Amino acid sequence: MKYLCKVTEVYRVESENEAANLIEEAKQDKGFILLKSSTEYKTKKAKGEIIDEYWLTTLVKEFTDYKEPDRTVTVSYSIDEGVFPEPVAAEVF
């Protein structure tokens, strides 16, 4: 049997307030232990001007102990229409 023990999730949010809310929601969730969280402000520049700004929020979640796992976790991801106009092909190196 395999056990998902820990995951690291990185989210892009548009404001510092959204980042704080995301972290607070994770702290309140009883489905895992939030081991670590962080927020980093990022900018994208072109010709010296800021053309985009955002915050990266990282959440490290623990679902069960490595040494004595006591439950299994099933993760499901879905992608909203329009997010990726064309399928992204993985490159094999």
C-alpha positions in Angstrom: 0.0 0.0 0.0 1.2 3.5 -0.7 0.6 6.5 1.6 0.7 10.2 0.7 2.4 11.7 3.7 3.4 15.2 2.7 2.9 17.7 -0.1 4.2 21.1 -1.0 1.8 23.4 -2.9 2.7 26.7 -4.5 0.0 29.1 -5.4 0.1 32.4 -7.4 -2.3 35.0 -5.9 -2.8 38.6 -7.0 -2.6 40.3 -3.6 -0.9 40.1 -0.2 -4.4 39.9 1.4 -5.3 36.8 -0.8 -2.0 35.2 0.3 -2.8 35.8 4.0 -6.3 34.4 3.5 -5.0 31.3 1.8 -2.6 30.6 4.7 -5.4 31.2 7.3 -7.7 28.8 5.4 -5.0 26.2 5.5 -4.4 26.7 9.2 -8.1 26.1 9.8 -8.4 22.9 7.7 -8.5 19.8 9.9 -7.6 17.4 7.0 -3.8 18.0 7.4 -1.2 19.7 9.5 0.2 22.8 8.0 4.0 22.4 8.7 5.2 25.5 6.9 3.9 28.5 4.9 5.5 31.4 3.2 4.7 34.3 0.9 7.0 35.9 -1.6 6.3 39.1 -3.6 7.4 38.8 -7.3 7.5 41.2 -10.2 8.0 40.8 -13.9 9.8 43.7 -15.7 10.2 44.8 -19.3 12.5 47.6 -20.2 12.8 48.6 -16.5 9.1 48.9 -15.9 7.0 46.5 -13.8 4.5 44.9 -16.1 3.2 42.2 -13.7 3.2 41.7 -9.9 2.0 38.8 -7.9 2.6 36.8 -4.7 3.8 33.2 -4.5 2.3 31.4 -1.5 3.9 28.1 -0.5 2.0 25.6 1.8 3.7 22.4 3.2 1.0 20.0 4.3 1.4 16.7 6.3 -1.4 14.1 6.0 0.1 11.3 8.0 3.4 10.3 9.7 6.1 8.7 7.6 7.0 6.1 10.2 3.5 5.0 11.2 1.0 6.1 8.6 -2.5 5.8 9.9 -4.6 6.9 6.9 -4.6 7.1 3.1 -5.2 10.3 1.1 -6.6 10.6 -2.4 -5.7 13.7 -4.3 -7.7 14.9 -7.3 -6.8 17.8 -9.6 -9.0 19.5 -12.2 -8.1 22.2 -14.7 -10.7 24.8 -15.6 -11.5 25.3 -19.2 -9.4 28.0 -20.9 -6.5 27.8 -18.5 -4.3 25.9 -20.9 -5.5 26.5 -24.5 -3.4 23.5 -25.7 -2.3 20.4 -23.9 1.1 20.8 -22.4 3.5 18.0 -23.5 6.1 16.8 -21.1 9.6 16.7 -22.4 11.6 13.6 -21.7 15.3 14.1 -21.0 
